[in-house]
């Protein structure tokens, strides 16, 4: 197998759309494993990097999730377009931990004291540039400072759900929770026995 330090030579990068986020079309030469160069084109959607958090209460054996309308899921067969998710948001040039604290307060109404990064992942590397930073954070009833619900100016209308952890896991099995970041964090909590 042939390997090289430089396997990609960017030929051009064109902006196809710059409305909500940025859609690029890239043309590049790619050095294949057999040693030949091949010209390829791909499109990549750049929406920025983000952070997500599973809020959990060890004392109550519960988790905080959200429910909101997601247009892309609506046009891809999710009847009604509502999705149950962990709290998440775009970094907007903040550090991931600062971003997720801001998003938790805005979306859920909780002000968490400590957040712990557990991993990071590219969520859809075949077409989207986003790197997502995953966190966990423990909450208590006294941490709730508002009803949450999101930012009206951004069109957010977020319902806050406090669910028993075992019920959330059962919702995975039934397909009621089908958001990737939420599945990943719930499974992380189960594997690490965070709520035992």
Phi, psi and omega in degrees: 000133181270129178233148180218150176296318182250101183254353182229130174239112181288125180265317180196154179223117185245138176274119178269328180206141178220053184264281179277308171227197187247129175252118179254150168243119181251141172242132184208158171261133184239127178276111182285165181297336180275003176094359179265150177266141179226132176278132181226156172231142178215155173252144179224132180263120182253107179249006182089169178271161184218180178220149179221151182218141168261114174272130182220152175242112179293322182295316183267349184060043182234165174229154175257122175236172179233159174229128179206163179284133178232105185305314180303325178288327179299315182280357177245031170098358177278095184305122182090336176075006181276140182226136175267127188217162164286162176295137182202165176186169179281148183295326182050044178070008173274164169290149182307317182293321178294318179301312187289328174298317179298313182295321179300313182295316182293314186276319188253341183085004179261144173248100183274143182278315184233138172234146182233122177287133181247331175186176173220155184205148167278124189278328179209069192294350178283342184211345185237136183282346190304131167252129183250132178261124186257133182231161166234154177202136180271139179237158174230161181305322182294346180281348181281120182247349177201181179276354182070213177108350178093187184258113180303322182297334178268006179078014182280140177218079192259128175266132180266129181241125171253115186236145169302138183304317181296326177293319178298319178296320178296327178294331174298312182298326181275351182084009179285335171247116182226021176270128187301313183295326179289316177301314182299316182287323176296318178292324175301313180299321179292315180296322182273358177056045183294331185250019177280000000 
